Amino acid sequence: MRCGHPDSVSGKIAELRKTLIPEDVFIRETRNYGETSAEKSNELLFHMLLATISVVLLILVSLGWRESGVVGVAIPVTLALTLAFFYQIGYSLNRITLFALIFSIGILVDDAIVVVENMVRHFGLSKNSGRDPADVSIEAVDEVGNPTILATATVIAAILPMAFVRGLMGPYMRPIPVGASAAMFFSLLVAFMVTPRAALRFLKFEKSGEGGTQHEHPDSFTTRIYRRMMHPLIDNPKVRKWFLIGLVVLLLATLLMVPLRLVRVKMLPFDNKSEFQVIIDMPEGSSLERTSQTAQAMVSFLKTVPEVTDVETYIGIASPYNFNGLVRHYFLRNGANMADLQVNLVGKSMRNRQSHQIAVQVRPELQKIAQKFGANIKVAEVPPGPPVLETLVAEVYGPDYEKTMQLSRQVEKLFRETEGVVDVDTYMEDDQRKVQFVIDSEKAAMLGISVEQIAQLVRIGVSGSQVGLMRLPREKEDVPILIRLARSDRSGIDSIMALKLMSPTGKRMVPLLELVKPAEKIEDKNRFHKNLKQVAYVVADVAGSEESPVYPILGLIGKVDEMV
């Protein structure tokens, strides 16, 4: 577990600048998740306070200042019990649990409001004049006890099933239904135990005269409107019938909004982050220089985007760990044909567009650059929820490897032809040529040259070999001396085959061409398995007019079934 504060790292760097880090070394902070987490937590705490104040003010307008004070007592008591419950089951105070508390505030006051409102009504009845307020309170709470319990159980039954969602979304979002259900249960206990006692202390029990009417206080404006609406529904069967028919029509119209796309269905909304990634995959066998050229062309374009502050380029290696790459395994990316661009944006308060809008805008231009260099790119945004392999993932199973690859290519084609589907990619690899040096052992033995000498010479030509150490005045540690062919001579086999070995007699330099024979073969490809079955993955993202994976999936299901 990490200890300390991110600012301590910045302070340490400032100290090292005075002693160890040279003045001409430029250091820039490109990522500070501690700062963003603190910003999110503070924002949620502010909204929780705002929600509490809003609820209390609403009750103040509807019932009165005494009643709002009684209900206001129920909110912190219920939240405190919910936090204690979080502690007992091992939940920490994070953004998800804070959201669960904010989500609960609007519903946890319902029970207290029902109890307080009924107590106020009973306190104003003439038949209760002169009675003990405690007895009146017991009757008032008992009158609404069963409906309140049933209403609370109904809310819990509607929220709690979300806790049983499978996959990564389940444990990520589970604190919300668990916390909200616990808050509703505790709010019921508070409404029956704490609220009546607080009402006895704060509410004014008016003693009515004997000749008073059933309702001492005249109805409020909202109560009069409510009575005018409800009396026809209760007394007139025809009105009641048409009202129910209207409710059914509205329900059907609401359900039709989804297939008619009047309302877009999506699991989570896009978040507004200050970063996104560009994942570059060049064809297998591409040189590091070609990959770097592609990345630099994209960096040149990204610098023209007003909201971009800086771009980090990682050529041939993986970028540092991040939330998105945990599942997509970006940290395992390594090879001359791979590159990652970390694009950092100005703060949210300093730009008008959200990060998703910026990513959507730059994607077409980046795709044009990628097509020019024969690359495949993905614009990877920071997910608002748990990271996934990709927004759209097709798992292709076949009877054998060749059939699986053939089906994968067909699915890939369907993805590319579907509107709104972008960043299509597969886990299939192109054929990559591999050169294997086969040593003529007999001829090498006749010349007195060992196999180890030949292997060492090839290793020096291709990868290089450390032959010693050098002491330099400005370096704290020894610098390794590495010998190998120049980069221009390592791009082809001819330069390596031209290397020579000294014969044991010292009279002849033997070319490597006489001792080895290059043989070309296809590099073995990665094969993936799931549940002991061979599988190929086709992945893609969704952008443009749809913005939701539901509709492309519905369109693809029928086409995939026809293909199979």
N, C-alpha and C positions, 0 to 999 in steps of 0.2 A: 504494500500500500504506500502511495506517495505521501510524503510529509513536506510541510513547508508551503511557501507561497511563491507563485511565478515571479513576483517582483524581486525576490531574493536572487534569482538568476540574473536579472538585469543589473542589480547592484553589484553582483560578483564580476560581471563583464566590465562594468565601469571601473572597478578596482584593478582588473587585469590590464586595462588600457594604460594605466599609469606605470605599470611595471613590465609586463610581458608582451602584450600585443603591440606590434609596431604601429606608428602613426599612419602609414600608407595602407593599412589593412582596413577595408570597409566592412562593417558589421551592420546588418539590418534585421530587425525582428519581423519575421514573416508570418508567424503563427503564435497565438496566445489563447489557447482554449480555456485557461483559467479566467481570463478577462471576459470572454464571451459567456462562460458559465455563470460568473458572478452577475453579469448584466441580465441574463435570463432569470436568475433566481430573484434578483431585486425587482425586476419587472413583475414577476408573478406575485411576490409579496405585496407590491403596491396594488395590484389588481385585487388581491384577496381583501386588503383593507378597504379598497374602493367598493367592492361588492358588499362587504359588511355594512358600510355606511349607507349605501344605496338601499339595501333592504330595510334598515332601521328607519330611514327617511320616508320610504314608501309606507311603512306601517304608521309612522307619525302622521302622515297626511290622511290615511284611511281611518285609523282608530283613535289616535290621540297620543300625547307625549308620554303619559303614564304607561299606556299599553305598549308603546314602542320600546320603552325602557325595560319592561318585563321580557319582551321577546328578545331584546338586545342582550339580556343576561344569558339566554339560552344558547346564543351563538358561540361565545368563547368557551362555555362549559362543554358543549358538544365537540368543538374542535379540539379541546384539550384531551377529552376522552379518546377521540380518534387518533391523535398523535401518540397517546400512551399505547393504544392498540397497535399502531405501526411499529412502535419500539418493541413490543412483545413478540411480534411475528417476524422481526428482522428487517423491516423496511427502513431505509435511510430517508432523510429529508432532502429530496432531489426535485427536479423539475416535474417529474411525473406525479409524485405524491403531492406536491404543491398544487398542481392542476386538479388533482382529485379533491383537495380541500376546497378550492375555488368552485369547482363543479358542484360540490355538496352544499355550499352556502345557500343557494337558491331553493333547495328542497328540504333542508334540515329544519328550516323555520316553519314549515307548514304545520307540523303537529303543534308547536307552541302557539301559533296564530289561532288554530282551531280552538284550543283550550282557553286561551285568553279571551277570545271573542265570545265564547259561550259563557264564561264566567262574568263578563261585563253584562251580557244579556240577563243572566240570572240575578245579578246584583240590582238590576233595575226593575225587576218584577215586583208588583205590589204584594203578592202573596208571601214574598220573602222578607217583608218589612218586619223588623224587630228580631229576626232570627240570628243565630250565631253565624258569622261569615264563614267559619270553617265548615259548618254543615252545608251551607249553600255551595261552597266550593266543591265539596265532595260530590254533591248531586250534579253540579255542572260538568265536572270531569267525567263522572260515570255515564252521563247522558251521551257524550260523544266518544266514550272509550272504545267501544267495539268498532264503529266506523273508522276511527283513527288508526286502530291496529290493522284493520283490513287495508286501508289506504297505504300504510307504511309497508305492509307485506307485498302489496301490488307493485310498489316502486322498486323494492328489492328484487322481486321476481323479474322485473323488466331490465334491471341493470346487471345483476349477478351473472347471467349466462355469458356475458362478455369475458368473464374470467376464464372460461374454458376454451377460448380460441387457441388453435394449435399453431405450430410454427414459431418463428421468432416474434411475431406480433403478439402472441399470447403473453409470455413473461414480460415483454416490454410494456404493454398496456394494462397488465393485470392490477397494478395498484389503483387504477381508476375505479373499476367495478368493486374491488374489495374495499377500498377506502370509502366510496360512496355508500355501499351497503352497510358498512360499519357505522358510518355517520348517521344514516337513517335509523338504525337500531338504537344508537345512543340518543338520538333526538327524541325517540319515542319515550325512552326512560326519563329523559330530562323533562319532557312535556308533562309526564304524569307525576314526577317527584319534585323537581326544582321549580318549574313554572308556577304551579298552584301556590307554593309557599311564597315565591316572589310576588305573585299577584296579591296575596293577602297583605303583604307589607306595603306595596306601592299603589294599588288600585283604591279608589275611593268608593266605599260601600255606603250608598245613599239610603236612608231610612224613609220609606214612602208612607204616606198616610193610609188609613183604612179604606177610604173611598177612592183610592187611586185606581187607574185602569191597568190592564195587563201590561201595556208598554208605556212607561212613564215618559220616555223621551220620544219626540217625534222622529219619524223615519228620515234618514239622510237622503240626499239627492240620488246617490247611487242605489240605495235600497229601494227607493220608489221606482227607479228604472227597472231594477231586477224584478220587482213585484209585477209591473206591467207586462214584462216579457214572460214570466212564468205562469201567471194565472191562466192565460189562454191555452198554454200547453197542457196544463193540468186539467182544466175544466172542459175543454172542447176536443172531442176525439178526432174530428176532421183535421183540426190544426195540428194535433199531435201526429197524425198519420203523415201529413205532407211534410212536417218537420223531419221525421225519420227518413222519408224518401229523399229529401234534400241532403241529409247527412250521407246516405249511401252514394248519391250522385257525386258529392264532393270527394268522398273516399276513392271512388273509381277514377275520377278526374286526377286526383293526386297520384294514384298508382300509374296512370298513363303518362305522367310527366317523364318517367324514366325511359321507357321505350321510344317515346317521341323526342327524346333528347332536349326537352325543355329544361330539365335539371340534369346536370352532369354528375354521375355517380363516381366517387373516388374514395379510396381508403383514407388518405390523409392529404391535406392541402400542401402546396409547395411552401417551403420555408424561405425566409429572406436571410441568406447567409452572406458573408463577406469573402467568399472564395468558391471556386469550382476547379475541376481538373479537366485536362485534355489528354486522353490516352491515345498514343500513336503506335500503330503496329505496321511496320513495313513488311514487304514480302520476305519470306525466309531466305536467308543468304545475303541480305542487303548489308552493305558495309556500314561501319560506324559513321563514316564521313557522309554517306548518303542520308542516313537517319538524322544526323545533325543538321544537314542542309534543309531537310523537311521541317524540322522543329524550329529552326531559325526563321524560316519563311512564315510560319504561323505566329511566332513571337512578334515579328515585324507588324503583322496585321493587328494582333491583340493590343499592341502599344497605341494604336490609333483609337481604341475605344476609350471614351472619356472617363469612365468609372474605374478603369484598370490602373492600379498603382504600380505593380511590379509583377513579373512573371519569372518563376523559378523553372529552370530547365534541367532535366535529368536524362542524360543520353546513355543508353546501355545499362542503366542501373535503375532500381526502384526508388521512388520518392519515399520520404519518411512515412511511418505508420499514420493512418488517419481512420476515422470512423467508417467511411465508405469502403476502404480497402480491406477491412477485416474479413468480410465475407467474399468479396471479389478477388481476394488474394493478390492485390496489386503489389504487396511487399515482396512477392516471389518473382516479380518480373525482372528478368536479367538476360541480356543478349544484345548483340549489335543492331538488331532490327527493331528494338523497342525504345520508346521514349515517353516520358511523362512531363506535362506542363502543369505547374501549380499556379493558377491565376488568382491573384489577390485583388480585392476591390476596396474602394473607400468605404468608410463606415456607413451604416444604414441612414444615419441622420444627415449625411452629406450628399445623398443621391436621391433622385426621384424614382428611378426604376428599381424594381426588385431584382435579386440575383437571377431568378428564373427567367425573367424577361430579357436580361442581358445574355444569358446562355442561349436562349432561343434565337436571339438576333445574330450572335456570332457563329452559330452552327453552320448555316449555309455557306458562308465565306470560308470557314475552315474546311468544309467538305470539298469545296472547289480546289483549295490548295492541296488537299490530300489526293484528289483524283489526278492532279498534275504530276505528283510524285509516285503514284501507284500505292498509296498508303490507305489504311483503314483507321478511322478515328472514332472516338466516343467522347462526348462532352458529359462528364460525370459530375452531377451536382451533389451537394451534401444532402443526404436523405432526411426528411422530417421525422421519420420513425426509425425502426431497426433497419440496418442495411440488408439488402437482398442481392442475390446474384445478378439480377437485372430486372427491369420492370416487366418485360415479357421474356419468359424462358420456355423453350420447347425441348422436351426430352425425347429423343428419337431412339427407339429400340428396334433392332433388326436381327434376322437369323444368323447373319455373319457380318464381318467387318465391312466388306465391300458393299453389301446391301444397305447397311446402316449409313455409310457415307453417301450413298446414292440418295437415300431418303432425306438425309440432312440437307443436301444441296437443293432438293425440291422444296423443302420447308423454308430454306433461306430465300429462295426465289419468291415464294408466297409472301414472306415478310416484306421483301423489298417492293412488291407490287401493291401492298396494302397502304392506303392513305393514312397518314399520321404516324406511321411506324418509321423510326429513324435509328441511326447508329446500329445497323444490323451487323452481326458478327457471328462466327461459329468457332467452336473449339477444334475444328479440323486444321491440320497443318499441311502446307504444300510440300511436294517432294523437294527434299534438300540434298544436294549432291555432297558426298563425303569421299575424300581421297584417302586411300589406305596404302601405305608403303609396304610392299612385300619384299623382304630381304632375301637375296640369293645367298643362302648360308654356305653352300659349297664354294662358290667363287670367293666369298669373303674369307673363308678359312684358307684357301689357297694363297691369298694375298696377305695372310697374317693379320687381318682386321677383325676384331670381335664385334658381335652383335650390339654390345653395349656402347661401343664407340660410335657405331652408325646411329643408334637411337639418340645418343647424346648430341650428335651433330644436327640431326633433324629437330630436336627439341630446342637447340640454340637458335636455329634458323626461324622457327615458327613462334615459339613462346619466349625465348630468351633464357638465360641462365645467369645466376649470380656467381661472380668469380672472386669477389672480394669486397672490402669496405674502405671507405675514404673518410679521412678526418678533415672537416672544413671549419674555419675559424668561427663562422657565424651560426653554425649548427650545434645544437646541444647533444645530438646523438650522431653516431656514424651513419654515413650515407652509403647504401648498397651500390655496388658497381654491377650493372647488368649489361650483358652483351647479347645482341641479336641483330638480325637483318633490319635494314631501314624499312619503314612502313611501305614505301613504294615497291620494295623488292619482295614483300611478304604477300602481295596480292595475287601471285601466280605460282604455279608449280615449277616453271622453268628456272626461276632464280634459286629455288631450293635444290633442284636437281644439279645445278651448276656448282654447288659446294664441293670441296675436295678434302680428302683425308690423306695424311702422310702415311705411306707404307712403313712397316717396321724397319725396312732397310734404309729408309731415308732417301732413297734414290728416285722415288716417283710419288707424285701427287695423284691419288686415285679419285676420279670424279664420282660423286654419289650416284650418277646415272648408271655406272657400271655395276653397282652393288645392290640397288633396289629397283623395283618396278612399280610405278604408281598404278593403282587399280581403283576405279570409281565405283561407288555403290550408293544406294539411297539410305539416308540416315533413318534409323528407327523412329517412328512417331509415337507420341503419347497416346495412350488408350485409356478411356475412362470407364469405370464400372460403378453401378449403383445397385444395391441389393443383389450383388453377385451377377448382375446382368450387364452386358456391354451396352454403353449408352453414348450418344453424341448430343451435344448441346448447341442449340441455336438461340441466340439472345438478341434483344433489341430494346429500344426505349420508345417512349411515346411523346410526341410534341406536335405543335401546330394547332390545327382547329379542334382536335379531339381533347388532348390533355388528360385523358382518362384511359386506362388500359382495358376497361370493360368492353367498350364498343369494338375496338380492333379484335379482341379475343372472340367476341360473338361472331364477328365476320370471318375469322380464321377457322373456327371449329368446323363449320360445314365443309370448307375447302380442304382441310386436312383429312377429314373423314372420306371425302371423295378420292383423294390421292391414295390413301391406304387401301 
